[in-house]
């Protein structure tokens, strides 16, 4: 698992990630072609469906950032009066993200997120000398000088961007770069989506699925928690394991305590006791279709079970 002592600052160029993901889902320059229709009537049935298909999983980004340590601050920069961005305000606020309002100088002008984000990041590094990691969620080469400056100031720089829309120079300037497409909880599009029937299952859809393999322990837990809470906990466990394996070898066993710590970072409200289990090990045993548990002496190891 990642270093648990890290103190992390996250900066999201939200317009960049939303537009890039829209183009990734619907095809090259799709957002530019649809921009006027979206601006004129975002509630039009066809427009609303295309926006829904290209929704960004904000939680997946924040969960990934939390794998590097404690999130000290998280900021998202965008024009939040825009109907496209306004759809995300509730879930961003729920994840304790500070929303920085930016107004474009003209209808199609850039909103200056790169300049404001860079100024804030440099100021934060001097104001908070204990910051160890800086996570930049964007794909623009304009952020290369920021990444280089963060590294010179002794911070570990992590970049997150959409595949195909990220400048190679930005990825090279970071200590570590992860494609948004590969984050746990993000459904990877294999081609441009033309209709809702072709949409891949997302993390939001997965929450609605009932648990697939109920055991005695699971039946007992369901008496104390709603089925959707059980499903959410299973998804949380799987995402934490995937993040752990990303940091180590794919087949490496992870310490159960480290996995639980990561789950609590991703969802501070997680509690196996609230779900009806006496211990975290009991919780893991009830998810034997997702997690493989090895108990040797006082050591408890776990890894993601191969599908």
C-alpha positions as CSV (number, residue, x, y, z in Angstrom):
1,X,0.0,0.0,0.0
2,X,1.0,3.7,-0.3
3,X,2.9,5.6,2.4
4,X,0.4,6.2,5.1
5,X,2.3,9.2,6.4
6,X,1.8,11.3,3.3
7,X,0.0,14.7,3.4
8,X,-1.6,15.3,0.0
9,X,-3.0,18.4,-1.8
10,X,-5.3,17.8,-4.8
11,X,-5.9,20.3,-7.6
12,X,-8.6,19.6,-10.2
13,X,-8.8,21.5,-13.5
14,X,-12.5,20.4,-13.6
15,X,-13.3,21.8,-17.1
16,X,-10.3,20.0,-18.5
17,X,-11.3,16.6,-17.1
18,X,-15.0,16.9,-18.0
19,X,-14.3,18.0,-21.6
20,X,-11.6,15.4,-22.1
21,X,-13.7,12.6,-20.8
22,X,-16.7,13.7,-23.0
23,X,-14.4,13.5,-26.0
24,X,-13.0,10.1,-24.9
25,X,-16.6,8.7,-24.6
26,X,-18.2,10.3,-27.6
27,X,-15.3,10.7,-30.0
28,X,-12.6,13.3,-30.9
29,X,-13.7,16.9,-30.5
30,X,-17.3,15.8,-29.6
31,X,-17.6,18.4,-26.9
32,X,-16.7,21.2,-29.2
33,X,-19.3,20.0,-31.7
34,X,-22.0,19.7,-28.9
35,X,-21.0,22.8,-26.9
36,X,-23.7,25.1,-28.4
37,X,-26.5,22.5,-28.0
38,X,-25.4,21.9,-24.4
39,X,-25.3,25.6,-23.7
40,X,-28.7,26.2,-25.4
41,X,-30.6,23.4,-23.7
42,X,-28.7,21.1,-21.4
43,X,-32.1,19.4,-20.4
44,X,-32.8,18.3,-23.9
45,X,-33.3,14.5,-23.8
46,X,-30.6,13.6,-26.3
47,X,-28.1,16.1,-24.8
48,X,-28.9,15.0,-21.2
49,X,-28.3,11.4,-22.2
50,X,-24.9,12.2,-23.8
51,X,-23.9,14.1,-20.7
52,X,-25.0,11.2,-18.5
53,X,-22.9,8.7,-20.5
54,X,-19.8,10.9,-20.0
55,X,-20.2,11.6,-16.3
56,X,-16.9,11.8,-14.5
57,X,-16.5,9.6,-11.4
58,X,-15.2,12.2,-9.0
59,X,-15.0,9.7,-6.2
60,X,-12.6,7.5,-8.2
61,X,-10.2,10.4,-8.5
62,X,-10.4,11.4,-4.8
63,X,-10.0,7.8,-3.7
64,X,-6.9,7.4,-5.8
65,X,-5.4,10.6,-4.4
66,X,-6.1,9.3,-0.8
67,X,-4.0,6.2,-1.5
68,X,-0.9,8.5,-1.1
69,X,-1.8,9.7,2.4
70,X,-4.1,12.1,4.2
71,X,-5.9,14.6,2.0
72,X,-5.0,18.0,3.5
73,X,-6.9,20.0,0.9
74,X,-8.8,19.3,-2.3
75,X,-9.8,22.1,-4.8
76,X,-11.7,22.0,-8.0
77,X,-11.5,24.9,-10.5
78,X,-14.3,25.6,-12.9
79,X,-17.2,27.9,-13.9
80,X,-19.8,26.3,-11.5
81,X,-22.6,28.4,-13.0
82,X,-22.3,26.3,-16.2
83,X,-25.0,23.6,-16.2
84,X,-22.5,20.9,-17.1
85,X,-20.4,21.6,-14.0
86,X,-23.3,22.3,-11.8
87,X,-24.3,18.7,-12.0
88,X,-21.2,17.8,-9.9
89,X,-21.5,20.3,-7.2
90,X,-23.4,18.1,-4.7
91,X,-21.0,15.1,-5.0
92,X,-18.0,17.4,-4.8
93,X,-19.2,19.1,-1.7
94,X,-20.0,15.7,-0.2
95,X,-16.4,14.8,-0.6
96,X,-15.2,18.0,1.1
97,X,-13.9,19.5,-2.2
98,X,-13.5,23.3,-2.2
99,X,-15.1,24.8,-5.3
100,X,-13.2,27.7,-6.8
101,X,-15.4,29.8,-9.1
102,X,-13.9,31.0,-12.4
103,X,-15.7,33.1,-15.0
104,X,-14.6,32.9,-18.6
105,X,-13.7,36.2,-20.2
106,X,-15.9,35.4,-23.3
107,X,-18.3,32.6,-24.3
108,X,-15.6,30.3,-25.7
109,X,-12.6,31.7,-23.9
110,X,-10.5,29.7,-21.4
111,X,-11.5,30.5,-17.8
112,X,-7.9,30.8,-16.6
113,X,-8.0,27.7,-14.4
114,X,-4.3,26.9,-15.1
115,X,-3.0,30.2,-13.9
116,X,-5.2,30.3,-10.7
117,X,-4.5,26.6,-9.9
118,X,-0.7,27.1,-10.3
119,X,-0.6,30.2,-8.2
120,X,-2.6,28.5,-5.4
121,X,-0.5,25.4,-5.5
122,X,2.8,27.3,-5.2
123,X,1.4,29.4,-2.4
124,X,0.1,26.3,-0.6
125,X,3.5,24.7,-0.7
126,X,5.1,27.6,1.1
127,X,2.1,28.0,3.5
128,X,2.0,24.3,4.3
129,X,5.6,23.0,4.4
130,X,4.5,19.6,5.6
131,X,2.8,18.8,2.3
132,X,4.5,15.7,0.8
133,X,2.4,15.0,-2.4
134,X,0.8,17.2,-5.0
135,X,-1.9,15.6,-7.2
136,X,-2.7,17.6,-10.4
137,X,-5.8,16.4,-12.2
138,X,-5.5,17.8,-15.8
139,X,-4.0,17.0,-19.1
140,X,-2.8,20.4,-20.3
141,X,0.9,21.0,-21.1
142,X,0.5,24.4,-19.4
143,X,0.9,22.5,-16.1
144,X,4.4,21.3,-16.9
145,X,6.2,24.3,-15.2
146,X,4.0,23.7,-12.1
147,X,4.9,20.0,-11.9
148,X,8.6,20.9,-12.3
149,X,8.4,23.6,-9.6
150,X,6.7,21.2,-7.2
151,X,9.4,18.6,-7.7
152,X,12.1,21.3,-7.1
153,X,10.4,22.2,-3.9
154,X,10.7,18.6,-2.7
155,X,7.1,17.4,-3.3
156,X,6.1,14.1,-5.0
157,X,4.0,15.0,-8.0
158,X,1.2,12.8,-9.2
159,X,-0.7,13.5,-12.4
160,X,-4.1,12.3,-13.5
161,X,-5.5,12.8,-17.0
162,X,-7.7,11.2,-19.6
163,X,-6.0,8.9,-22.1
164,X,-5.6,10.4,-25.5
165,X,-6.1,14.0,-24.1
166,X,-3.0,14.3,-22.0
167,X,0.2,16.0,-23.1
168,X,3.2,13.6,-23.0
169,X,5.3,16.4,-21.6
170,X,3.0,16.7,-18.5
171,X,3.2,13.0,-17.9
172,X,7.0,13.1,-18.1
173,X,7.1,16.1,-15.7
174,X,5.4,14.2,-12.9
175,X,6.9,11.6,-10.6
176,X,3.9,9.4,-11.3
177,X,1.1,9.7,-13.8
178,X,-2.1,7.7,-13.9
179,X,-4.7,7.6,-16.6
180,X,-8.2,8.4,-15.4
181,X,-9.5,5.6,-17.5
182,X,-7.6,3.0,-15.4
183,X,-8.7,4.2,-12.0
184,X,-10.8,1.7,-10.0
185,X,-14.5,2.6,-10.3
186,X,-14.2,4.1,-13.8
187,X,-15.8,2.2,-16.7
188,X,-13.4,2.2,-19.7
189,X,-15.1,3.1,-23.0
190,X,-13.9,0.8,-25.8
191,X,-15.4,3.0,-28.5
192,X,-17.5,6.2,-28.8
193,X,-20.8,5.6,-27.1
194,X,-23.8,6.2,-29.4
195,X,-26.7,4.9,-27.3
196,X,-27.4,4.2,-23.6
197,X,-27.6,0.5,-24.3
198,X,-23.9,0.4,-25.1
199,X,-22.9,2.2,-21.9
200,X,-20.5,0.2,-19.6
201,X,-21.5,-0.4,-16.0
202,X,-20.3,2.4,-13.8
203,X,-19.5,2.6,-10.2
204,X,-22.9,4.3,-9.6
205,X,-24.7,1.4,-11.3
206,X,-22.7,-1.1,-9.3
207,X,-24.0,0.3,-6.1
208,X,-27.5,-0.7,-7.0
209,X,-26.5,-4.4,-7.5
210,X,-27.3,-6.8,-4.7
211,X,-24.5,-8.9,-3.3
212,X,-23.9,-11.9,-5.6
213,X,-22.9,-14.6,-3.2
214,X,-24.5,-14.4,0.2
215,X,-23.0,-16.5,3.0
216,X,-24.0,-17.1,6.6
217,X,-22.0,-14.1,7.8
218,X,-23.5,-12.0,5.0
219,X,-27.1,-13.0,5.9
220,X,-26.4,-12.0,9.5
221,X,-25.0,-8.7,8.4
222,X,-28.0,-7.9,6.2
223,X,-30.1,-7.9,9.3
224,X,-28.2,-4.9,10.6
225,X,-27.6,-3.0,7.3
226,X,-29.5,-2.3,4.1
227,X,-28.6,-4.4,1.0
228,X,-27.4,-1.3,-0.8
229,X,-25.0,-0.6,2.1
230,X,-23.6,-4.1,1.8
231,X,-23.1,-3.6,-2.0
232,X,-21.3,-0.3,-1.4
233,X,-19.0,-1.9,1.1
234,X,-18.1,-4.7,-1.4
235,X,-17.3,-2.1,-4.1
236,X,-15.3,-0.2,-1.6
237,X,-13.2,-3.3,-0.7
238,X,-12.6,-4.1,-4.3
239,X,-11.4,-0.6,-5.1
240,X,-9.1,-0.5,-2.1
241,X,-7.6,-3.9,-3.1
242,X,-7.0,-2.7,-6.7
243,X,-5.3,0.4,-5.5
244,X,-3.1,-1.7,-3.2
245,X,-2.1,-4.0,-6.0
246,X,-1.4,-1.0,-8.2
247,X,1.2,0.1,-5.7
248,X,2.7,-3.4,-5.3
249,X,3.0,-6.4,-7.5
250,X,-0.4,-7.7,-8.9
251,X,-0.2,-11.0,-7.0
252,X,1.3,-9.6,-3.8
253,X,-0.5,-10.2,-0.5
254,X,-1.6,-7.0,1.3
255,X,-1.9,-6.5,5.0
256,X,-5.5,-6.5,6.0
257,X,-5.0,-3.6,8.4
258,X,-3.5,-1.5,5.5
259,X,-6.5,-2.4,3.3
260,X,-8.9,-1.3,6.0
261,X,-7.0,2.0,6.5
262,X,-7.3,2.7,2.7
263,X,-11.1,1.9,2.8
264,X,-11.5,4.4,5.7
265,X,-9.6,7.0,3.7
266,X,-11.9,6.5,0.8
267,X,-15.0,6.4,3.0
268,X,-14.5,7.6,6.6
269,X,-18.0,6.3,7.4
270,X,-17.0,2.7,6.7
271,X,-17.5,0.4,9.7
272,X,-17.6,-3.4,9.6
273,X,-19.5,-3.4,12.9
274,X,-22.2,-1.2,11.5
275,X,-22.6,-3.8,8.7
276,X,-23.1,-6.6,11.3
277,X,-19.6,-8.1,11.5
278,X,-17.6,-8.5,14.7
279,X,-14.2,-7.9,13.0
280,X,-12.7,-6.8,9.7
281,X,-11.6,-10.4,9.1
282,X,-15.2,-11.5,9.3
283,X,-16.1,-8.9,6.8
284,X,-13.4,-10.1,4.5
285,X,-14.5,-13.8,4.8
286,X,-18.0,-12.8,3.8
287,X,-16.6,-11.3,0.6
288,X,-14.7,-14.5,-0.5
289,X,-15.8,-14.0,-4.1
290,X,-13.9,-10.7,-4.1
291,X,-11.1,-11.1,-1.5
292,X,-8.8,-14.0,-0.7
293,X,-7.8,-14.1,2.9
294,X,-4.7,-15.8,4.4
295,X,-4.3,-16.1,8.2
296,X,-0.8,-17.1,9.4
297,X,-0.3,-16.7,13.1
298,X,-1.1,-13.2,14.1
299,X,-0.7,-11.9,10.5
300,X,-3.8,-11.4,8.3
301,X,-3.1,-11.0,4.6
302,X,-5.5,-10.4,1.8
303,X,-5.5,-10.0,-2.0
304,X,-8.0,-9.5,-4.8
305,X,-9.4,-12.9,-6.0
306,X,-9.0,-13.5,-9.7
307,X,-12.3,-13.5,-11.5
